[in-house]
């Protein structure tokens, strides 16, 4: 059997990986802003390439239809439903990560405030504690800014999706998809 050819072109960049990697988000991920932002950028690739993803998914469903493996309904509707499910799953994962990290930072900030109160009258210990507290507040503010970025990214992806899938509506049987649909 010949070796499998590597994926080339945009497929290599945009196709889902065959062996998805599980990322365990820990408090250290939240405290390292560059790691956190890199993780969020990886998760935002679907949103950034929504038009390409819609084109690719439509082509896949069209190919399935030609080979007799097509599903029920219109090809465009099937493709829209598939991409919508991917978007909702991705948005949910990102929201979960951001919420977790905001909680971690809020907890850490509270610990730093306690250490500032416990520093007593030692001026150098108070200065050090204030410096650490300030650094934690900056990190927390950066994480809170990610919530704003998230809403902008979701809105942009949703607008692109609606531009291509004008007649699509998530089924009433999927409450999470409906919640996202109604919130944007």
HUQUIFEN-V836201 format. One record per backbone hydrogen bond with DSSP energy under -0.5 kcal/mol. CO is the residue of the C=O (numbers start at 1). NH is the residue of the N-H. Records with the same first field share a line. If there is no record, write none. Layout:
BEGIN
CO = NH ; NH
END
This chain:
BEGIN
8 = 11 ; 12
9 = 12 ; 13
10 = 14
11 = 15
18 = 20
21 = 23
22 = 24
23 = 25
24 = 26
26 = 29 ; 30
27 = 31
28 = 32
31 = 33
32 = 36
33 = 37
34 = 38
35 = 39
36 = 40
37 = 41
38 = 42
39 = 43
40 = 44
42 = 45
43 = 46
44 = 48
45 = 49
47 = 50
49 = 53
50 = 54
51 = 55
52 = 56
53 = 57
54 = 58
55 = 59
56 = 60
57 = 61
58 = 62
59 = 63
60 = 64
61 = 65
62 = 66
63 = 67
64 = 69 ; 70
65 = 68
74 = 78
75 = 79
76 = 80
77 = 81
78 = 82
79 = 83
80 = 84
81 = 85
82 = 86
83 = 87
84 = 88
85 = 89
86 = 90
87 = 91
88 = 92
89 = 93
90 = 94
91 = 95
92 = 96
93 = 97
94 = 98
95 = 99
96 = 100
97 = 101
98 = 102
99 = 103
100 = 104
101 = 105
102 = 106
103 = 107
104 = 108
105 = 109
106 = 110
107 = 111
108 = 112
109 = 113
110 = 114
111 = 115
112 = 116
113 = 117
114 = 118
116 = 119
117 = 120
119 = 122
121 = 123
122 = 126
123 = 127
124 = 128
125 = 129
126 = 130
127 = 131
128 = 132
129 = 133
130 = 134
131 = 135
132 = 136
133 = 137
134 = 138
135 = 139
136 = 140
137 = 141
138 = 142
139 = 143
140 = 144
141 = 145
142 = 146
143 = 147
144 = 147 ; 148
145 = 149
146 = 150
147 = 151
148 = 152
149 = 153
150 = 154
151 = 155
152 = 156
153 = 157
154 = 158
155 = 159
156 = 160
157 = 161
158 = 162
159 = 163
160 = 164
161 = 164 ; 165
165 = 168
171 = 174
173 = 175
174 = 178
175 = 179
176 = 180
177 = 181
178 = 182
179 = 183
180 = 184
END
